[in-house]
């Protein structure tokens, strides 16, 4: 297959179909090289036409809590009182700058995620 730029959704769909066909291609082969180039083209097209936004700040906190096997009590040391933790997780209280700094430091949640409006 001749590799062409991805200019529209039809080109994008064709590239995805071809990538699927090439999934088992070995690196260093003609098919492996084609897979690599097509993957780069698809990734570039997706970043422009199908961007993935940042997650909701509270959902990011909950996700990180799940990953780290933390419960609400574990956040008391970071956010303050148990009632404050509950209010933040139920979106009844906005994150303060101090909370954002602590969540970033202790849970490694990117600041750009935490500072978003919700």
Biopython code that builds the backbone (N, CA, C, O; Angstrom):
import numpy as np
from Bio.PDB.StructureBuilder import StructureBuilder

atoms = [
    (1, "UNK", "N", (0.841, -1.188, 0.000)),
    (1, "UNK", "CA", (0.000, 0.000, 0.000)),
    (1, "UNK", "C", (0.882, 1.246, 0.000)),
    (1, "UNK", "O", (1.883, 1.317, 0.714)),
    (2, "UNK", "N", (0.503, 2.199, -0.792)),
    (2, "UNK", "CA", (1.208, 3.475, -0.821)),
    (2, "UNK", "C", (0.725, 4.320, 0.352)),
    (2, "UNK", "O", (-0.481, 4.474, 0.546)),
    (3, "UNK", "N", (1.638, 4.863, 1.125)),
    (3, "UNK", "CA", (1.280, 5.677, 2.291)),
    (3, "UNK", "C", (1.037, 7.106, 1.834)),
    (3, "UNK", "O", (1.873, 7.725, 1.178)),
    (4, "UNK", "N", (-0.146, 7.613, 2.206)),
    (4, "UNK", "CA", (-0.557, 8.959, 1.821)),
    (4, "UNK", "C", (-0.937, 9.735, 3.078)),
    (4, "UNK", "O", (-1.255, 9.131, 4.102)),
    (5, "UNK", "N", (-0.908, 11.065, 3.014)),
    (5, "UNK", "CA", (-1.352, 11.866, 4.159)),
    (5, "UNK", "C", (-2.818, 11.568, 4.481)),
    (5, "UNK", "O", (-3.591, 11.198, 3.597)),
    (6, "UNK", "N", (-3.186, 11.727, 5.726)),
    (6, "UNK", "CA", (-4.575, 11.557, 6.143)),
    (6, "UNK", "C", (-5.210, 12.942, 6.130)),
    (6, "UNK", "O", (-4.881, 13.800, 6.949)),
    (7, "UNK", "N", (-6.130, 13.144, 5.181)),
    (7, "UNK", "CA", (-6.720, 14.462, 4.983)),
    (7, "UNK", "C", (-8.169, 14.549, 5.447)),
    (7, "UNK", "O", (-8.690, 15.644, 5.655)),
    (8, "UNK", "N", (-8.827, 13.387, 5.613)),
    (8, "UNK", "CA", (-10.239, 13.399, 5.992)),
    (8, "UNK", "C", (-10.589, 12.099, 6.716)),
    (8, "UNK", "O", (-9.739, 11.226, 6.893)),
    (9, "UNK", "N", (-11.837, 11.984, 7.127)),
    (9, "UNK", "CA", (-12.271, 10.805, 7.892)),
    (9, "UNK", "C", (-12.175, 9.519, 7.070)),
    (9, "UNK", "O", (-11.901, 8.450, 7.617)),
    (10, "UNK", "N", (-12.398, 9.619, 5.777)),
    (10, "UNK", "CA", (-12.294, 8.438, 4.922)),
    (10, "UNK", "C", (-10.845, 7.935, 4.896)),
    (10, "UNK", "O", (-10.605, 6.734, 5.022)),
    (11, "UNK", "N", (-9.888, 8.841, 4.734)),
    (11, "UNK", "CA", (-8.468, 8.471, 4.778)),
    (11, "UNK", "C", (-8.119, 7.890, 6.145)),
    (11, "UNK", "O", (-7.371, 6.917, 6.247)),
    (12, "UNK", "N", (-8.663, 8.491, 7.176)),
    (12, "UNK", "CA", (-8.418, 8.041, 8.551)),
    (12, "UNK", "C", (-8.920, 6.607, 8.739)),
    (12, "UNK", "O", (-8.212, 5.763, 9.290)),
    (13, "UNK", "N", (-10.141, 6.337, 8.280)),
    (13, "UNK", "CA", (-10.706, 4.986, 8.404)),
    (13, "UNK", "C", (-9.879, 3.961, 7.629)),
    (13, "UNK", "O", (-9.662, 2.848, 8.108)),
    (14, "UNK", "N", (-9.420, 4.332, 6.440)),
    (14, "UNK", "CA", (-8.584, 3.428, 5.639)),
    (14, "UNK", "C", (-7.272, 3.126, 6.373)),
    (14, "UNK", "O", (-6.811, 1.985, 6.403)),
    (15, "UNK", "N", (-6.685, 4.163, 6.959)),
    (15, "UNK", "CA", (-5.426, 3.978, 7.684)),
    (15, "UNK", "C", (-5.630, 3.058, 8.891)),
    (15, "UNK", "O", (-4.802, 2.189, 9.163)),
    (16, "UNK", "N", (-6.729, 3.256, 9.606)),
    (16, "UNK", "CA", (-7.017, 2.381, 10.754)),
    (16, "UNK", "C", (-7.214, 0.935, 10.321)),
    (16, "UNK", "O", (-6.739, 0.014, 10.985)),
    (17, "UNK", "N", (-7.917, 0.735, 9.203)),
    (17, "UNK", "CA", (-8.112, -0.626, 8.675)),
    (17, "UNK", "C", (-6.771, -1.268, 8.330)),
    (17, "UNK", "O", (-6.534, -2.438, 8.632)),
    (18, "UNK", "N", (-5.904, -0.492, 7.699)),
    (18, "UNK", "CA", (-4.593, -1.018, 7.313)),
    (18, "UNK", "C", (-3.740, -1.318, 8.546)),
    (18, "UNK", "O", (-3.032, -2.324, 8.587)),
    (19, "UNK", "N", (-3.810, -0.449, 9.540)),
    (19, "UNK", "CA", (-3.073, -0.699, 10.790)),
    (19, "UNK", "C", (-3.537, -2.010, 11.411)),
    (19, "UNK", "O", (-2.720, -2.802, 11.882)),
    (20, "UNK", "N", (-4.829, -2.235, 11.411)),
    (20, "UNK", "CA", (-5.377, -3.478, 11.962)),
    (20, "UNK", "C", (-4.810, -4.683, 11.211)),
    (20, "UNK", "O", (-4.473, -5.693, 11.828)),
    (21, "UNK", "N", (-4.702, -4.582, 9.885)),
    (21, "UNK", "CA", (-4.143, -5.671, 9.071)),
    (21, "UNK", "C", (-2.669, -5.921, 9.395)),
    (21, "UNK", "O", (-2.185, -7.049, 9.307)),
    (22, "UNK", "N", (-1.967, -4.853, 9.771)),
    (22, "UNK", "CA", (-0.517, -4.944, 9.990)),
    (22, "UNK", "C", (-0.117, -5.180, 11.451)),
    (22, "UNK", "O", (1.075, -5.194, 11.758)),
    (23, "UNK", "N", (-1.061, -5.361, 12.336)),
    (23, "UNK", "CA", (-0.764, -5.421, 13.771)),
    (23, "UNK", "C", (0.310, -6.445, 14.148)),
    (23, "UNK", "O", (1.042, -6.234, 15.115)),
    (24, "UNK", "N", (0.414, -7.524, 13.419)),
    (24, "UNK", "CA", (1.400, -8.556, 13.743)),
    (24, "UNK", "C", (2.705, -8.412, 12.961)),
    (24, "UNK", "O", (3.550, -9.307, 13.006)),
    (25, "UNK", "N", (2.879, -7.321, 12.260)),
    (25, "UNK", "CA", (4.088, -7.112, 11.455)),
    (25, "UNK", "C", (5.316, -6.996, 12.359)),
    (25, "UNK", "O", (5.262, -6.395, 13.432)),
    (26, "UNK", "N", (6.396, -7.570, 11.911)),
    (26, "UNK", "CA", (7.658, -7.535, 12.663)),
    (26, "UNK", "C", (8.385, -6.225, 12.393)),
    (26, "UNK", "O", (8.364, -5.700, 11.281)),
    (27, "UNK", "N", (9.030, -5.711, 13.438)),
    (27, "UNK", "CA", (9.841, -4.497, 13.282)),
    (27, "UNK", "C", (10.964, -4.760, 12.289)),
    (27, "UNK", "O", (11.526, -5.853, 12.223)),
    (28, "UNK", "N", (11.273, -3.712, 11.515)),
    (28, "UNK", "CA", (12.381, -3.829, 10.570)),
    (28, "UNK", "C", (11.986, -4.422, 9.229)),
    (28, "UNK", "O", (12.802, -4.466, 8.307)),
    (29, "UNK", "N", (10.743, -4.878, 9.107)),
    (29, "UNK", "CA", (10.267, -5.387, 7.824)),
    (29, "UNK", "C", (9.546, -4.260, 7.100)),
    (29, "UNK", "O", (9.260, -3.214, 7.683)),
    (30, "UNK", "N", (9.257, -4.487, 5.822)),
    (30, "UNK", "CA", (8.519, -3.492, 5.045)),
    (30, "UNK", "C", (7.163, -3.215, 5.704)),
    (30, "UNK", "O", (6.748, -2.063, 5.825)),
    (31, "UNK", "N", (6.482, -4.277, 6.125)),
    (31, "UNK", "CA", (5.178, -4.125, 6.776)),
    (31, "UNK", "C", (5.316, -3.441, 8.135)),
    (31, "UNK", "O", (4.461, -2.643, 8.518)),
    (32, "UNK", "N", (6.378, -3.748, 8.858)),
    (32, "UNK", "CA", (6.627, -3.113, 10.152)),
    (32, "UNK", "C", (6.865, -1.626, 10.003)),
    (32, "UNK", "O", (6.379, -0.829, 10.806)),
    (33, "UNK", "N", (7.614, -1.251, 8.975)),
    (33, "UNK", "CA", (7.854, 0.166, 8.698)),
    (33, "UNK", "C", (6.559, 0.870, 8.313)),
    (33, "UNK", "O", (6.306, 1.995, 8.743)),
    (34, "UNK", "N", (5.745, 0.209, 7.507)),
    (34, "UNK", "CA", (4.458, 0.778, 7.102)),
    (34, "UNK", "C", (3.569, 0.993, 8.330)),
    (34, "UNK", "O", (2.920, 2.031, 8.457)),
    (35, "UNK", "N", (3.541, 0.025, 9.217)),
    (35, "UNK", "CA", (2.758, 0.134, 10.450)),
    (35, "UNK", "C", (3.222, 1.324, 11.281)),
    (35, "UNK", "O", (2.403, 2.084, 11.798)),
    (36, "UNK", "N", (4.517, 1.481, 11.407)),
    (36, "UNK", "CA", (5.068, 2.584, 12.194)),
    (36, "UNK", "C", (4.684, 3.942, 11.603)),
    (36, "UNK", "O", (4.263, 4.839, 12.335)),
    (37, "UNK", "N", (4.824, 4.098, 10.299)),
    (37, "UNK", "CA", (4.507, 5.367, 9.643)),
    (37, "UNK", "C", (3.008, 5.646, 9.729)),
    (37, "UNK", "O", (2.608, 6.769, 10.037)),
    (38, "UNK", "N", (2.181, 4.649, 9.465)),
    (38, "UNK", "CA", (0.730, 4.842, 9.558)),
    (38, "UNK", "C", (0.303, 5.216, 10.973)),
    (38, "UNK", "O", (-0.584, 6.049, 11.160)),
    (39, "UNK", "N", (0.929, 4.604, 11.958)),
    (39, "UNK", "CA", (0.602, 4.914, 13.362)),
    (39, "UNK", "C", (0.905, 6.369, 13.685)),
    (39, "UNK", "O", (0.138, 7.026, 14.389)),
    (40, "UNK", "N", (2.007, 6.862, 13.179)),
    (40, "UNK", "CA", (2.378, 8.266, 13.392)),
    (40, "UNK", "C", (1.371, 9.193, 12.706)),
    (40, "UNK", "O", (0.946, 10.192, 13.286)),
    (41, "UNK", "N", (0.998, 8.859, 11.481)),
    (41, "UNK", "CA", (0.024, 9.676, 10.755)),
    (41, "UNK", "C", (-1.333, 9.689, 11.467)),
    (41, "UNK", "O", (-1.964, 10.740, 11.578)),
    (42, "UNK", "N", (-1.776, 8.533, 11.944)),
    (42, "UNK", "CA", (-3.058, 8.439, 12.647)),
    (42, "UNK", "C", (-3.005, 9.219, 13.954)),
    (42, "UNK", "O", (-3.941, 9.949, 14.283)),
    (43, "UNK", "N", (-1.929, 9.069, 14.688)),
    (43, "UNK", "CA", (-1.783, 9.799, 15.957)),
    (43, "UNK", "C", (-1.839, 11.308, 15.720)),
    (43, "UNK", "O", (-2.485, 12.033, 16.476)),
    (44, "UNK", "N", (-1.171, 11.776, 14.684)),
    (44, "UNK", "CA", (-1.182, 13.201, 14.353)),
    (44, "UNK", "C", (-2.595, 13.656, 13.974)),
    (44, "UNK", "O", (-3.057, 14.698, 14.438)),
    (45, "UNK", "N", (-3.272, 12.884, 13.140)),
    (45, "UNK", "CA", (-4.631, 13.237, 12.722)),
    (45, "UNK", "C", (-5.566, 13.280, 13.929)),
    (45, "UNK", "O", (-6.373, 14.201, 14.056)),
    (46, "UNK", "N", (-5.461, 12.293, 14.810)),
    (46, "UNK", "CA", (-6.315, 12.245, 16.000)),
    (46, "UNK", "C", (-6.059, 13.424, 16.933)),
    (46, "UNK", "O", (-6.995, 13.967, 17.520)),
    (47, "UNK", "N", (-4.811, 13.815, 17.071)),
    (47, "UNK", "CA", (-4.507, 14.928, 17.974)),
    (47, "UNK", "C", (-5.119, 16.236, 17.480)),
    (47, "UNK", "O", (-5.429, 17.121, 18.277)),
    (48, "UNK", "N", (-5.290, 16.352, 16.182)),
    (48, "UNK", "CA", (-5.879, 17.563, 15.596)),
    (48, "UNK", "C", (-7.408, 17.469, 15.530)),
    (48, "UNK", "O", (-8.104, 18.420, 15.888)),
    (49, "UNK", "N", (-7.930, 16.326, 15.072)),
    (49, "UNK", "CA", (-9.356, 16.199, 14.782)),
    (49, "UNK", "C", (-10.169, 15.483, 15.865)),
    (49, "UNK", "O", (-11.395, 15.599, 15.889)),
    (50, "UNK", "N", (-9.515, 14.757, 16.747)),
    (50, "UNK", "CA", (-10.207, 14.027, 17.808)),
    (50, "UNK", "C", (-9.463, 14.198, 19.138)),
    (50, "UNK", "O", (-9.119, 13.215, 19.794)),
    (51, "UNK", "N", (-9.218, 15.455, 19.527)),
    (51, "UNK", "CA", (-8.438, 15.646, 20.755)),
    (51, "UNK", "C", (-9.186, 15.140, 21.990)),
    (51, "UNK", "O", (-10.412, 15.209, 22.073)),
    (52, "UNK", "N", (-8.418, 14.637, 22.930)),
    (52, "UNK", "CA", (-8.980, 14.166, 24.191)),
    (52, "UNK", "C", (-8.699, 15.234, 25.228)),
    (52, "UNK", "O", (-7.545, 15.574, 25.491)),
    (53, "UNK", "N", (-9.759, 15.758, 25.811)),
    (53, "UNK", "CA", (-9.620, 16.809, 26.810)),
    (53, "UNK", "C", (-9.127, 16.272, 28.142)),
    (53, "UNK", "O", (-9.012, 15.064, 28.346)),
    (54, "UNK", "N", (-8.845, 17.185, 29.024)),
    (54, "UNK", "CA", (-8.398, 16.813, 30.364)),
    (54, "UNK", "C", (-9.581, 16.276, 31.161)),
    (54, "UNK", "O", (-10.718, 16.687, 30.930)),
    (55, "UNK", "N", (-9.328, 15.368, 32.090)),
    (55, "UNK", "CA", (-10.424, 14.834, 32.909)),
    (55, "UNK", "C", (-10.934, 15.867, 33.906)),
    (55, "UNK", "O", (-10.237, 16.825, 34.241)),
    (56, "UNK", "N", (-12.144, 15.659, 34.367)),
    (56, "UNK", "CA", (-12.742, 16.469, 35.417)),
    (56, "UNK", "C", (-11.852, 16.361, 36.667)),
    (56, "UNK", "O", (-11.410, 15.261, 36.999)),
    (57, "UNK", "N", (-11.583, 17.465, 37.362)),
    (57, "UNK", "CA", (-10.700, 17.421, 38.531)),
    (57, "UNK", "C", (-11.137, 16.425, 39.610)),
    (57, "UNK", "O", (-10.312, 15.673, 40.129)),
    (58, "UNK", "N", (-12.412, 16.417, 39.941)),
    (58, "UNK", "CA", (-12.898, 15.514, 40.993)),
    (58, "UNK", "C", (-12.812, 14.060, 40.521)),
    (58, "UNK", "O", (-12.456, 13.174, 41.298)),
    (59, "UNK", "N", (-13.136, 13.819, 39.259)),
    (59, "UNK", "CA", (-13.019, 12.453, 38.735)),
    (59, "UNK", "C", (-11.554, 12.009, 38.727)),
    (59, "UNK", "O", (-11.260, 10.835, 38.955)),
    (60, "UNK", "N", (-10.649, 12.930, 38.470)),
    (60, "UNK", "CA", (-9.217, 12.605, 38.514)),
    (60, "UNK", "C", (-8.796, 12.228, 39.935)),
    (60, "UNK", "O", (-8.014, 11.298, 40.130)),
    (61, "UNK", "N", (-9.315, 12.949, 40.917)),
    (61, "UNK", "CA", (-9.004, 12.635, 42.320)),
    (61, "UNK", "C", (-9.534, 11.246, 42.663)),
    (61, "UNK", "O", (-8.821, 10.437, 43.257)),
    (62, "UNK", "N", (-10.775, 10.973, 42.292)),
    (62, "UNK", "CA", (-11.383, 9.666, 42.585)),
    (62, "UNK", "C", (-10.619, 8.540, 41.894)),
    (62, "UNK", "O", (-10.403, 7.479, 42.480)),
    (63, "UNK", "N", (-10.212, 8.774, 40.646)),
    (63, "UNK", "CA", (-9.459, 7.767, 39.907)),
    (63, "UNK", "C", (-8.135, 7.484, 40.598)),
    (63, "UNK", "O", (-7.744, 6.327, 40.754)),
    (64, "UNK", "N", (-7.445, 8.542, 41.011)),
    (64, "UNK", "CA", (-6.154, 8.377, 41.682)),
    (64, "UNK", "C", (-6.338, 7.672, 43.017)),
    (64, "UNK", "O", (-5.513, 6.843, 43.402)),
    (65, "UNK", "N", (-7.428, 8.001, 43.735)),
    (65, "UNK", "CA", (-7.714, 7.322, 45.006)),
    (65, "UNK", "C", (-7.889, 5.822, 44.774)),
    (65, "UNK", "O", (-7.377, 5.002, 45.537)),
    (66, "UNK", "N", (-8.614, 5.475, 43.720)),
    (66, "UNK", "CA", (-8.834, 4.068, 43.399)),
    (66, "UNK", "C", (-7.517, 3.381, 43.057)),
    (66, "UNK", "O", (-7.246, 2.275, 43.523)),
    (67, "UNK", "N", (-6.708, 4.040, 42.246)),
    (67, "UNK", "CA", (-5.402, 3.482, 41.858)),
    (67, "UNK", "C", (-4.516, 3.226, 43.074)),
    (67, "UNK", "O", (-3.831, 2.207, 43.158)),
    (68, "UNK", "N", (-4.542, 4.173, 44.016)),
    (68, "UNK", "CA", (-3.670, 4.094, 45.188)),
    (68, "UNK", "C", (-4.337, 3.380, 46.370)),
    (68, "UNK", "O", (-3.773, 3.287, 47.461)),
    (69, "UNK", "N", (-5.569, 2.874, 46.119)),
    (69, "UNK", "CA", (-6.344, 2.185, 47.150)),
    (69, "UNK", "C", (-6.516, 3.054, 48.399)),
    (69, "UNK", "O", (-6.295, 2.610, 49.526)),
    (70, "UNK", "N", (-6.917, 4.306, 48.163)),
    (70, "UNK", "CA", (-7.163, 5.249, 49.244)),
    (70, "UNK", "C", (-8.662, 5.396, 49.448)),
    (70, "UNK", "O", (-9.452, 5.178, 48.529)),
    (71, "UNK", "N", (-9.045, 5.771, 50.669)),
    (71, "UNK", "CA", (-10.447, 6.094, 50.927)),
    (71, "UNK", "C", (-10.524, 7.561, 51.351)),
    (71, "UNK", "O", (-9.510, 8.256, 51.409)),
    (72, "UNK", "N", (-11.733, 8.015, 51.642)),
    (72, "UNK", "CA", (-11.912, 9.431, 51.978)),
    (72, "UNK", "C", (-11.107, 9.823, 53.208)),
    (72, "UNK", "O", (-10.589, 10.938, 53.280)),
    (73, "UNK", "N", (-10.998, 8.926, 54.168)),
    (73, "UNK", "CA", (-10.227, 9.225, 55.385)),
    (73, "UNK", "C", (-8.773, 9.545, 55.061)),
    (73, "UNK", "O", (-8.145, 10.366, 55.729)),
    (74, "UNK", "N", (-8.239, 8.884, 54.025)),
    (74, "UNK", "CA", (-6.849, 9.110, 53.644)),
    (74, "UNK", "C", (-6.611, 10.516, 53.094)),
    (74, "UNK", "O", (-5.482, 11.008, 53.104)),
    (75, "UNK", "N", (-7.672, 11.159, 52.616)),
    (75, "UNK", "CA", (-7.534, 12.511, 52.075)),
    (75, "UNK", "C", (-7.636, 13.590, 53.150)),
    (75, "UNK", "O", (-7.350, 14.757, 52.880)),
    (76, "UNK", "N", (-8.039, 13.218, 54.361)),
    (76, "UNK", "CA", (-8.174, 14.199, 55.438)),
    (76, "UNK", "C", (-6.840, 14.898, 55.686)),
    (76, "UNK", "O", (-6.813, 16.108, 55.910)),
    (77, "UNK", "N", (-5.752, 14.167, 55.650)),
    (77, "UNK", "CA", (-4.434, 14.757, 55.848)),
    (77, "UNK", "C", (-4.028, 15.714, 54.745)),
    (77, "UNK", "O", (-3.156, 16.560, 54.941)),
    (78, "UNK", "N", (-4.653, 15.583, 53.592)),
    (78, "UNK", "CA", (-4.331, 16.437, 52.445)),
    (78, "UNK", "C", (-5.291, 17.620, 52.360)),
    (78, "UNK", "O", (-4.861, 18.754, 52.151)),
    (79, "UNK", "N", (-6.593, 17.360, 52.522)),
    (79, "UNK", "CA", (-7.605, 18.387, 52.313)),
    (79, "UNK", "C", (-8.154, 19.007, 53.597)),
    (79, "UNK", "O", (-8.786, 20.063, 53.552)),
    (80, "UNK", "N", (-7.923, 18.372, 54.717)),
    (80, "UNK", "CA", (-8.429, 18.930, 55.975)),
    (80, "UNK", "C", (-9.470, 18.037, 56.611)),
    (80, "UNK", "O", (-9.287, 16.822, 56.688)),
    (81, "UNK", "N", (-10.541, 18.618, 57.059)),
    (81, "UNK", "CA", (-11.580, 17.905, 57.798)),
    (81, "UNK", "C", (-12.305, 16.866, 56.933)),
    (81, "UNK", "O", (-12.378, 17.023, 55.714)),
    (82, "UNK", "N", (-12.845, 15.799, 57.560)),
    (82, "UNK", "CA", (-13.619, 14.810, 56.793)),
    (82, "UNK", "C", (-14.771, 15.437, 56.010)),
    (82, "UNK", "O", (-15.058, 15.024, 54.886)),
    (83, "UNK", "N", (-15.427, 16.432, 56.600)),
    (83, "UNK", "CA", (-16.544, 17.082, 55.911)),
    (83, "UNK", "C", (-16.055, 17.811, 54.653)),
    (83, "UNK", "O", (-16.759, 17.850, 53.644)),
    (84, "UNK", "N", (-14.866, 18.379, 54.714)),
    (84, "UNK", "CA", (-14.301, 19.076, 53.551)),
    (84, "UNK", "C", (-13.998, 18.077, 52.436)),
    (84, "UNK", "O", (-14.259, 18.353, 51.265)),
    (85, "UNK", "N", (-13.453, 16.928, 52.794)),
    (85, "UNK", "CA", (-13.165, 15.887, 51.799)),
    (85, "UNK", "C", (-14.465, 15.473, 51.113)),
    (85, "UNK", "O", (-14.524, 15.370, 49.888)),
    (86, "UNK", "N", (-15.489, 15.240, 51.902)),
    (86, "UNK", "CA", (-16.791, 14.843, 51.365)),
    (86, "UNK", "C", (-17.365, 15.918, 50.439)),
    (86, "UNK", "O", (-17.901, 15.603, 49.376)),
    (87, "UNK", "N", (-17.252, 17.175, 50.840)),
    (87, "UNK", "CA", (-17.762, 18.274, 50.023)),
    (87, "UNK", "C", (-17.008, 18.389, 48.699)),
    (87, "UNK", "O", (-17.617, 18.639, 47.659)),
    (88, "UNK", "N", (-15.701, 18.209, 48.731)),
    (88, "UNK", "CA", (-14.901, 18.271, 47.505)),
    (88, "UNK", "C", (-15.293, 17.124, 46.580)),
    (88, "UNK", "O", (-15.522, 17.339, 45.390)),
    (89, "UNK", "N", (-15.371, 15.912, 47.114)),
    (89, "UNK", "CA", (-15.662, 14.748, 46.279)),
    (89, "UNK", "C", (-17.091, 14.750, 45.742)),
    (89, "UNK", "O", (-17.374, 14.088, 44.743)),
    (90, "UNK", "N", (-17.990, 15.479, 46.386)),
    (90, "UNK", "CA", (-19.367, 15.590, 45.888)),
    (90, "UNK", "C", (-19.566, 16.874, 45.078)),
    (90, "UNK", "O", (-20.686, 17.199, 44.682)),
    (91, "UNK", "N", (-18.478, 17.597, 44.837)),
    (91, "UNK", "CA", (-18.463, 18.834, 44.044)),
    (91, "UNK", "C", (-19.275, 19.963, 44.677)),
    (91, "UNK", "O", (-19.774, 20.848, 43.981)),
    (92, "UNK", "N", (-19.401, 19.920, 45.996)),
    (92, "UNK", "CA", (-20.088, 21.000, 46.706)),
    (92, "UNK", "C", (-19.112, 22.081, 47.144)),
    (92, "UNK", "O", (-19.522, 23.185, 47.504)),
    (93, "UNK", "N", (-17.821, 21.767, 47.114)),
    (93, "UNK", "CA", (-16.788, 22.727, 47.488)),
    (93, "UNK", "C", (-15.728, 22.734, 46.397)),
    (93, "UNK", "O", (-15.275, 21.680, 45.951)),
    (94, "UNK", "N", (-15.340, 23.920, 45.976)),
    (94, "UNK", "CA", (-14.282, 24.068, 44.978)),
    (94, "UNK", "C", (-12.922, 23.838, 45.621)),
    (94, "UNK", "O", (-12.741, 24.054, 46.820)),
    (95, "UNK", "N", (-11.991, 23.407, 44.824)),
    (95, "UNK", "CA", (-10.620, 23.234, 45.302)),
    (95, "UNK", "C", (-9.963, 24.595, 45.490)),
    (95, "UNK", "O", (-10.095, 25.481, 44.646)),
    (96, "UNK", "N", (-9.262, 24.749, 46.594)),
    (96, "UNK", "CA", (-8.494, 25.973, 46.821)),
    (96, "UNK", "C", (-7.093, 25.776, 46.252)),
    (96, "UNK", "O", (-6.707, 24.658, 45.912)),
    (97, "UNK", "N", (-6.350, 26.843, 46.152)),
    (97, "UNK", "CA", (-4.978, 26.755, 45.666)),
    (97, "UNK", "C", (-4.142, 25.841, 46.557)),
    (97, "UNK", "O", (-3.332, 25.057, 46.063)),
    (98, "UNK", "N", (-4.339, 25.942, 47.859)),
    (98, "UNK", "CA", (-3.606, 25.092, 48.794)),
    (98, "UNK", "C", (-3.947, 23.612, 48.583)),
    (98, "UNK", "O", (-3.061, 22.758, 48.600)),
    (99, "UNK", "N", (-5.242, 23.314, 48.383)),
    (99, "UNK", "CA", (-5.666, 21.926, 48.132)),
    (99, "UNK", "C", (-5.039, 21.411, 46.840)),
    (99, "UNK", "O", (-4.565, 20.276, 46.780)),
    (100, "UNK", "N", (-5.041, 22.253, 45.809)),
    (100, "UNK", "CA", (-4.473, 21.856, 44.517)),
    (100, "UNK", "C", (-2.993, 21.525, 44.670)),
    (100, "UNK", "O", (-2.520, 20.522, 44.134)),
    (101, "UNK", "N", (-2.276, 22.350, 45.388)),
    (101, "UNK", "CA", (-0.846, 22.092, 45.606)),
    (101, "UNK", "C", (-0.631, 20.770, 46.336)),
    (101, "UNK", "O", (0.235, 19.978, 45.964)),
    (102, "UNK", "N", (-1.423, 20.541, 47.377)),
    (102, "UNK", "CA", (-1.270, 19.304, 48.167)),
    (102, "UNK", "C", (-1.651, 18.066, 47.359)),
    (102, "UNK", "O", (-0.973, 17.041, 47.437)),
    (103, "UNK", "N", (-2.736, 18.155, 46.581)),
    (103, "UNK", "CA", (-3.139, 17.015, 45.748)),
    (103, "UNK", "C", (-2.081, 16.713, 44.697)),
    (103, "UNK", "O", (-1.792, 15.552, 44.408)),
    (104, "UNK", "N", (-1.512, 17.757, 44.136)),
    (104, "UNK", "CA", (-0.443, 17.578, 43.158)),
    (104, "UNK", "C", (0.762, 16.897, 43.800)),
    (104, "UNK", "O", (1.339, 15.974, 43.226)),
    (105, "UNK", "N", (1.136, 17.351, 44.983)),
    (105, "UNK", "CA", (2.308, 16.814, 45.671)),
    (105, "UNK", "C", (2.093, 15.379, 46.153)),
    (105, "UNK", "O", (2.955, 14.523, 45.954)),
    (106, "UNK", "N", (0.958, 15.113, 46.780)),
    (106, "UNK", "CA", (0.739, 13.807, 47.421)),
    (106, "UNK", "C", (0.141, 12.746, 46.495)),
    (106, "UNK", "O", (0.407, 11.555, 46.658)),
    (107, "UNK", "N", (-0.666, 13.178, 45.526)),
    (107, "UNK", "CA", (-1.299, 12.209, 44.631)),
    (107, "UNK", "C", (-0.756, 12.267, 43.207)),
    (107, "UNK", "O", (-1.152, 11.469, 42.356)),
    (108, "UNK", "N", (0.141, 13.201, 42.949)),
    (108, "UNK", "CA", (0.754, 13.372, 41.620)),
    (108, "UNK", "C", (-0.286, 13.601, 40.520)),
    (108, "UNK", "O", (-0.143, 13.104, 39.403)),
    (109, "UNK", "N", (-1.324, 14.355, 40.850)),
    (109, "UNK", "CA", (-2.315, 14.741, 39.842)),
    (109, "UNK", "C", (-1.815, 16.047, 39.232)),
    (109, "UNK", "O", (-1.530, 16.997, 39.960)),
    (110, "UNK", "N", (-1.704, 16.106, 37.910)),
    (110, "UNK", "CA", (-1.186, 17.327, 37.274)),
    (110, "UNK", "C", (-2.004, 18.568, 37.645)),
    (110, "UNK", "O", (-3.233, 18.526, 37.703)),
    (111, "UNK", "N", (-1.313, 19.645, 37.890)),
    (111, "UNK", "CA", (-1.951, 20.902, 38.265)),
    (111, "UNK", "C", (-2.947, 21.355, 37.210)),
    (111, "UNK", "O", (-4.017, 21.862, 37.549)),
    (112, "UNK", "N", (-2.609, 21.179, 35.923)),
    (112, "UNK", "CA", (-3.514, 21.638, 34.860)),
    (112, "UNK", "C", (-4.850, 20.911, 34.887)),
    (112, "UNK", "O", (-5.847, 21.437, 34.393)),
    (113, "UNK", "N", (-4.886, 19.707, 35.458)),
    (113, "UNK", "CA", (-6.151, 18.985, 35.631)),
    (113, "UNK", "C", (-6.928, 19.585, 36.803)),
    (113, "UNK", "O", (-8.135, 19.807, 36.707)),
    (114, "UNK", "N", (-6.236, 19.842, 37.895)),
    (114, "UNK", "CA", (-6.888, 20.292, 39.124)),
    (114, "UNK", "C", (-7.421, 21.722, 39.056)),
    (114, "UNK", "O", (-8.377, 22.046, 39.760)),
    (115, "UNK", "N", (-6.838, 22.573, 38.239)),
    (115, "UNK", "CA", (-7.254, 23.977, 38.199)),
    (115, "UNK", "C", (-8.464, 24.241, 37.294)),
    (115, "UNK", "O", (-8.960, 25.367, 37.244)),
    (116, "UNK", "N", (-8.936, 23.232, 36.591)),
    (116, "UNK", "CA", (-10.071, 23.405, 35.698)),
    (116, "UNK", "C", (-11.361, 23.683, 36.463)),
    (116, "UNK", "O", (-11.527, 23.256, 37.606)),
    (117, "UNK", "N", (-12.261, 24.400, 35.816)),
    (117, "UNK", "CA", (-13.594, 24.615, 36.377)),
    (117, "UNK", "C", (-14.385, 23.317, 36.291)),
    (117, "UNK", "O", (-14.204, 22.519, 35.371)),
    (118, "UNK", "N", (-15.248, 23.128, 37.250)),
    (118, "UNK", "CA", (-16.158, 21.962, 37.189)),
    (118, "UNK", "C", (-17.473, 22.332, 37.794)),
    (118, "UNK", "O", (-18.383, 21.504, 37.848)),
]
sb = StructureBuilder()
sb.init_structure("model")
sb.init_model(0)
sb.init_chain("A")
sb.init_seg("    ")
for serial, (resi, resn, name, xyz) in enumerate(atoms, 1):
    if name == "N":
        sb.init_residue(resn, " ", resi, " ")
    sb.init_atom(name, np.array(xyz, "f"), 0.0, 1.0, " ", f" {name:<3s}", serial, name[0])
structure = sb.get_structure()
